[in-house]
């Protein structure tokens, strides 16, 4: 395998790994947003709007 082909393979693999990592981080961010939304709704269901005053 010559150097230029090896470089393309490495670059392609690195690109795929970075896409996977980016997707995982995106899903984790979405999960945090949905969890915080659930927590806020749970807070208001338990304590009501009076808890903010």
MODELLER restraints for C-alpha pairs under 7 A, 6 or more apart:
rsr = mdl.restraints
at = mdl.atoms
